[in-house]
Amino acid sequence: MGRREAARAVNLAAARQYSEREGHLRVPREHVEVPDGTEIKLGAVVDNKRRRADKLSDEQRAEWTALGMRW
């Protein structure tokens, strides 16, 4: 697994953790999530995914949509 794929997996794990705990994926921009001891600036990640949605693959978009992402 390369760096990009590893970062993608960690970001999705952080989003999944937040979504399961909070029941939604409306993450405040400044929010930091800590899955597996790694600090992820989840609010920034989610904001960037929304802004760059047109650059995501269909698979990536489906993964985020399944977690409750509002585009």
PAMI-837480 format. One record per residue: x, y, z of N, C-alpha, C in turn. Coordinates in steps of 0.02 Angstrom, whole numbers, padded with zeros to 5 digits, always signed. Layout:
BEGIN
XYZXYZXYZ ...
***
This chain:
BEGIN
+00043-00059+00000+00000+00000+00000+00045+00062+00000 +00032+00107-00046+00072+00168-00051+00048+00220-00001 +00084+00275-00001+00067+00330+00046-00004+00357+00036 -00020+00368-00027-00086+00397-00042-00142+00350-00020 -00134+00286-00034-00185+00237-00015-00190+00231+00061 -00133+00234+00095-00132+00231+00168-00167+00292+00198 -00154+00351+00171-00187+00411+00195-00262+00408+00183 -00281+00382+00126-00352+00375+00109-00386+00328+00159 -00353+00273+00176-00382+00225+00224-00389+00256+00293 -00339+00293+00315-00341+00325+00381-00396+00379+00383 -00401+00418+00330-00454+00470+00326-00523+00439+00329 -00532+00384+00292-00597+00350+00293-00612+00320+00362 -00561+00294+00394-00570+00266+00462-00591+00321+00511 -00559+00379+00505-00577+00435+00548-00648+00458+00534 -00667+00461+00472-00735+00482+00454-00786+00431+00478 -00769+00367+00471-00814+00313+00495-00823+00318+00571 -00769+00328+00606-00771+00334+00680-00816+00393+00700 -00807+00450+00668-00846+00510+00684-00920+00498+00667 -00933+00470+00608-01001+00458+00586-01038+00410+00632 -01005+00357+00653-01036+00309+00698-01051+00340+00766 -01006+00382+00790-01015+00413+00856-01067+00468+00854 -01065+00511+00803-01108+00570+00800-01173+00559+00761 -01175+00509+00718-01234+00496+00678-01240+00539+00616 -01187+00574+00598-01185+00617+00538-01113+00631+00520 -01103+00665+00464-01036+00683+00442-01031+00758+00430 -01067+00796+00470-01062+00870+00467-01008+00891+00517 -00946+00885+00496-00889+00894+00540-00868+00968+00541 -00861+00998+00600-00835+01067+00602-00765+01070+00572 -00751+01124+00537-00687+01131+00501-00626+01119+00545 -00628+01139+00608-00571+01133+00653-00565+01066+00689 -00613+01021+00678-00616+00958+00716-00557+00912+00699 -00529+00882+00751-00475+00833+00744-00501+00766+00772 -00494+00714+00734-00514+00646+00754-00451+00605+00764 -00453+00557+00810-00393+00518+00826-00407+00443+00820 -00409+00416+00759-00416+00343+00753-00347+00311+00758 -00341+00259+00795-00277+00222+00801-00219+00266+00823 -00231+00317+00862-00178+00359+00889-00149+00411+00841 -00177+00416+00781-00153+00464+00731-00202+00522+00728 -00177+00583+00738-00221+00642+00734-00236+00658+00661 -00300+00660+00645-00323+00676+00578-00365+00739+00582 -00349+00788+00543-00388+00850+00540-00450+00837+00497 -00496+00800+00527-00554+00775+00489-00597+00830+00460 -00605+00884+00497-00645+00940+00471-00617+00966+00406 -00552+00973+00402-00519+00997+00341-00525+00944+00285 -00517+00880+00304-00521+00826+00254-00590+00826+00222 -00642+00829+00264-00711+00828+00238-00725+00889+00195 -00703+00947+00218-00713+01008+00179-00678+01003+00111 -00617+00978+00110-00581+00971+00048-00613+00920+00001 -00639+00866+00029-00673+00816-00013-00734+00848-00046 -00771+00887-00009-00830+00921-00039-00809+00969-00094 -00757+01009-00081-00735+01058-00130-00706+01026-00193 -00677+00967-00185-00644+00933-00241-00681+00870-00263 -00745+00868-00251-00785+00808-00266-00781+00788-00340 -00773+00837-00383-00770+00821-00455-00705+00784-00473 -00656+00784-00429-00593+00749-00442-00590+00680-00411 -00641+00661-00373-00642+00595-00342-00665+00542-00393 -00639+00482-00385-00663+00427-00427-00733+00408-00403 -00768+00370-00444-00835+00347-00425-00832+00305-00361 -00779+00265-00355-00770+00222-00296-00760+00265-00233 -00717+00315-00238-00705+00359-00181-00768+00397-00161 -00803+00422-00210-00865+00459-00197-00916+00413-00162 -00920+00351-00185-00967+00303-00155-00948+00288-00083 -00884+00282-00069-00861+00269+00000-00881+00325+00047 -00871+00387+00026-00888+00444+00068-00964+00452+00073 -01000+00438+00019-01073+00443+00021-01102+00392+00070 -01073+00332+00071-01095+00279+00116-01087+00299+00190 -01040+00343+00203-01029+00367+00272-01075+00424+00291 -01114+00448+00243-01161+00502+00257-01139+00570+00232 -01090+00572+00187-01066+00635+00159-01122+00670+00122 -01131+00734+00138-01179+00775+00101-01138+00817+00052 -01151+00808-00011-01113+00842-00063-01145+00909-00077 
***
